[in-house]
Amino acid sequence: MAPSSSTKYLNGDPEHNDGVDFKKGGGLSTREVILILVLIVVTVAGVAAIIVLATQKSSPEEVGFCNTRECASTAGFLIDNMDPDVDPCDNFFEFAVGGWKKNNPIPDTSSSWSMYSVLRERVQYIVRDILEEPTADDEIEAVKKAKDVYQSCMDLDTIEQRGTQPLLDFLQGPLKWPVIDNTFDESKFDILATMLALRAYNNDLLIEASVSVDSKNSSLRIITVDQPSLGLGRDYFIDEGYSTQKQAYFELMVKAATALGADVNTVREEMNKTLELETFLAEVGPGFVLLWQHMIMVPSEDRRESENLYNKMTVGEMQANIAPEVDWLLYLNTLSDAYLFNETTVIDESEPVIVQAPPYLMNLSREVFSPDTTWDNKTIANYMVWRIVRNRINNLGKEFRDMVFEYNRVLSGADQVNPRWKTCSSYVEGNFGAPLGYKYVNSYFSADKKTQVIGMIERVRDAFKKQIDELEWMAEPDKIVAKDKADAIDPKVGYPEWMLNTTELNNDFEALNTSADDYFGNVVRYLQYTAQSGFAYLRAPINQSSWSTAPTTVNAFYLRSKNQIRK
């Protein structure tokens, strides 16, 4: 069965993708967290009002102090994080937040620390409690599966006993890694087949293809083709200032390959060629259009203008004019067949697509896919398979976890490994948000909080509309349009109602098999499960009720393309 709206929620929203964050502890707030942050703002405003009224010699009764628990707690929080020993006229910053710096040193396991980090930490403890509580006889299957994955992640003895075998068994067929497998035959290497094999595990290499809502026609979904991410941010490959980090990345490649059986006499040479290819993909020249012939990957600063990314054409036009060396019909139809659960969706040359990085695809076609490429098949295969190896060594034993920690230490500065429970709970929370959300809402979330936050949003909406009325520079017809858009804002607060529907939750996870003693297998099966989404929505109607955040997610944002506030 195709994934439902809740599965889309689990897999994230392509328009709000946080991607990979090399800093530990990056996210934002949970539902109660939003209340705290709003209350802080309200309290500051209240303090200002009190000062003004006090100067007018008003009595406490006239001032109308807030005596609720939330106000008292927020006021205490503000006072505790001030430094009264500092003269605000000398250093207002230290006066206002100096207490925070003293009371909240950066933990050795983190490269940064903020209020959001504290809030996230609180949520992590709640998630751990949910995952470690005894499984009730009537526990729903979706929650049991989340607990299975957590338990398998915590079972370090079994992970250690199995050693490298799970990954070695995985690296077969089109996923053979030449650096560790001398049976690799360059003459039989098929770059497109390898891309599709990787995509079956939710890994986009060389080309990123997805299905998203057309930003210029929100009633339709469309295929989007783009440049993919690299193993590091682009600047790490091309900026000499990051040579230490780039070297750490190379050493991780060598260590991982060696630990998996690579020849110590040739591994550095092969991995150096692999790094050269990835650096080649990252290298760019200046400018988005005029000097495209000198580019490989389009830099982020040239992707800020949305019009540069909206290059709509047909598959046939993309084949003829953008990347003629790529068999687009074979690639896209294979994705469509694989991800539509045997439903038939034929993609032909007239299928519309949005090409977000034409310069990259032009150069990729010419420099890598062409029969005249200067890159040998062994190097291309080593690079492509390395990228999935890099992710999967996180799921192996201590030897690999230690080498990953050393690499991350160079990148982020963290001095200690996170406790295992944090690693495991973060993984489960990130991938089983709906089942955990079901437990969280039932055990920790007060229904009145959702009502209160929606009320706050309504007051913000009303205030915004009043401000529009007061704008002298805005024409009356424009004011009407702006207020109509404000009225149309869709607040998504706390959790969707379907999350409390146990039948729907269980149906969403029915196709996913889990085991309490097979962590590597659980991760791989989940990757296959998530890969089933995306193209499954190509012909599906737009579901405006879809969610991309869990109740345990520390975040709040406005999604412009859908005119939604999500908390």
Buried (B, 14 or more C-beta within 10 A) or exposed (E): EBBBBBBBBBBBBBBBEEEEEEEBBBBBBBBBBBBBBBBBEBBEEBEEEBEEBEEEEEEEEEBEEBEEEBBEEBBEBBEEBBBEEBEEEEEEEBBBBBBBBEEBEBBEBBBBBBBBBBBBBBBBEBBBEBBEEEEEEEBBBBBBBBBBBBBBBBBEEBBEEBBBEBBBEBBEEBBBBBBBBEEBEEEEBEBBBBBBBBBBBBBBBBBBBBBBBBBEEEEEBBBBBBBBBBBBBBBBBBEEEBEEBBEBBBBBBBBBBBBBBBEEEEBBEBBBBBBBBBBBBBBBEEEBEEEBEEBBBBBEEBBEEEEBBBBEBBBBBBBEEBBBBBBBBEBBBBBBBBBBEEEEBEBEEEBBBBBBBBBBBBBBBBBBBEEEBEBBBBBBBBBBBBBBBBBBBEBBBEBBBEBBBEBBBBBBBBEEBBEEBBBBBBBBBBBBBBBBBBBBBEEBBEEEBBEBBBEBBEEBBEEBBEEBEEEEEEEEEEBEEBBEEBEEBEBBBBBBEBBEBBEBBBBBBEBBBBBBBBBBBBBBBBBBBBBBBBBBBBEBEBEEEBBBBBBBBBBBEEBEBBBBBBB
